[in-house]
Amino acid sequence: MLKWHQLITDAREDIAKIMSLETGKPMVEAIGEVNYALGFAWWFAGEAERIRGSIGQPSISDRRTFVIKQPIGVCVSMVPWNFPVAMTIRKVAAALAAGCSMIVKPSPEAPLSILALADLALRAGFPKGVLNVISTDNDNTPSISERLCKHTSVRKVTFTGSTRVGSIIAKHCSEGLKKVTMELGGNCPFIVFDDADLKEAVAALMILKWRTAGQACTHANRVYVQNGIYDKFAEMMRNATQQNIRIGHGSDPSTTMGPLTTSRGVEKLERHVADAVIHGGKILCGGKRPANFSGYFFEPTIISDMNSEMLSTREEIFGPLLGLYRFETEEQAVKLANDTSMGLASYFFTKNVDRTWRLLENLEAGMIGMNTGNSSAAESPFGGIKESGYGKEAGKDVAIEEYLISKTGTLTIS
């Protein structure tokens, strides 16, 4: 694993170039993703040495119980196109550390960067059959995914993608009762209180909304701003966006936001913008495809006066559209933030310590960003609740447990 880590490190520029061409993300983001992904390879190389069983003393005096941990078996990983390298390494490294072989099915939009990782695995000395990649096109993805989920040799499936598709995968895996980890949609709230450091909040939201052109499940989907600072914050966010976001090709060093990866994403954004305007939203900037670009580009868009009737409130946006909502009280903000079937991540900015603890306990999400927009690292468990999925990726002990079984042995001493 450490050799694989080193080879990926040496080839990070080439991997990033492939990923930029596949997804459209700027090179600086692509290199950042490779660096982020490398943290998982390094972390799980260490986790492999920390797998522990246990010995117990039962209530019956002449018995002893032993619990050993063993690999669950053949695993399947289905990874998305928005973070192909990071998602692959996060899943594969955990499985390999547990002693499992892995079959990776990339998204049809971004298979090449994952094939590059597999090639480096072979060069690192991985035995053939330990890490496998099955690529396919969009037409064949449903049938191949179903076959992989239902195959009798497969004991574990890990999936990152939409809640709709995740539900289908879970149903497939119910045949044979496969163990499943689901990292699904977000619809994440981002709350800014009157006492927040607005510069910090704007800086965090600039990354949490515009990076990867808004195409991430952990990105801020609904931005709730307390009424006393609403206008000021909206102006700060608009100015920061207009001054710092430059649309362009991912290979252009001056580009800070690339295109969306699919035409479906652009069409969805146009529906969301039109719906928001019909329901009273005011476009502060953007709102359309840029006139001087061909392809799947869309202007970074900020809309104020959002409300709960709008499509963007109910659906994950997955694109560069930032909607601003007003709220008056903490209780109102929590109620609005939790008013969704999803629960991946929530974010808030406040300097009130008591409020910080209340929000940590009251917000319904698997990950809470407290005065930060970054809640993902190799050391911390990643995963949601409600319709955002179940199971954890990364973090001490919990992630590797997803790929292990516990076997109990009982000994009677005569």
Secondary structure, DSSP 8 states (H G I E B T S, - for coil): -HHHHHHHHHTHHHHHHHHHHHH---HHHHHHHHHHHHHHHHHHHHHGGG---EEE--SSTTEEEEEEEEE--EEEEE--SSSHHHHHHHHHHHHHHHT--EEEE--TTS-HHHHHHHHHHHHTT--TTSEEE----TTTHHHHHHHHHH-TTEEEEEEES-HHHHHHHHHHHHTTT-EEEEE----EEEEE-TTS-HHHHHHHHHHHHHGGGG--TTSEEEEEEEGGGHHHHHHHHHHHHHHH--B--TTSTT-SB---SSHHHHHHHHHHHHHHHHTT-EEEE--S--TT--SS----EEEES--TTSHHHHS---SSEEEEEEE-SHHHHHHHHH-SSEESEEEEE-S-HHHHHHHHHHS-SSEEEES-S----TTS-B--EETTEES-BSSTTHHHHTTEEEEEEEEE--
